[in-house]
Amino acid sequence: MIKLSLLSVFVPTFFMVSLTPGMCMTLAMILGMTQGVKRTLWMMLGELAGVALVAVAAGAGVAALMLRQPELFALFKWVGGAYLGYLGVMMWRSRGRMAIPLDSVELPRATRTQLAMQGFVTAVANPKGWAFFVALLPPFLDASLALGPQLAALVGVILIIEFICLLIYAGGGRTARKLLGESGNVRLLNRVAGSMMVGVGIWLALG
């Protein structure tokens, strides 16, 4: 298991890093605006699965190999970025399942699977996330102890912190929707969310 002295350093370090605006946090805020916090939980589920995969791979040394294979990231980045960009354009036009309907007609909404996959792809396709875990995890692993229990404990802490930060951002998105929605500016809200989504797509593809 992880020593308490190490956790006392690891928890605030990772919390500050996780709370910093990034692709996944921005995505949580966007979906908090357009889908609501409750439905955004499905995106969070996928994102947390992706973060867990990356963290375990980093702890096991797989990430070091992946970082030496940039063509793998190129595929993830461009496909994922193009998809997010497409969703952003559709939201900007107040169309598609991610956008808020302009009238009272109930349009088909994004499915749970679509939301979860969106979070998973965004987490796994971010090379900065892989590099971050490669740099962060090793100093907190004790070579004299079994790797499995240590890694499981750290990943558990990481997922709890990440989930809290995602909720904070999704709540901020919900607040923005409430403020703009009360003024009847649904189209503006869709355009703000859509522009941010396109930005995340570009960030993912070119980052």
Secondary structure, DSSP 8 states (H G I E B T S, - for coil): ---HHHHHHHHHHHHHHHHS--HHHHHHHHHHHHT-HHHHHHHHHHHHHHHHHHHHHHHHTHHHHHHT-HHHHHHHHHHHHHHHHHHHHHHHTT-STTS--SSS-------HHHHHHHHHHHHHT-HHHHHHHHHHSGGG--TTS-HHHHHHHHHHHHHHHHHHHHHHHHHHHHHHHHHHHHTT-HHHHHHHHHHHHHHHHHHHHH-
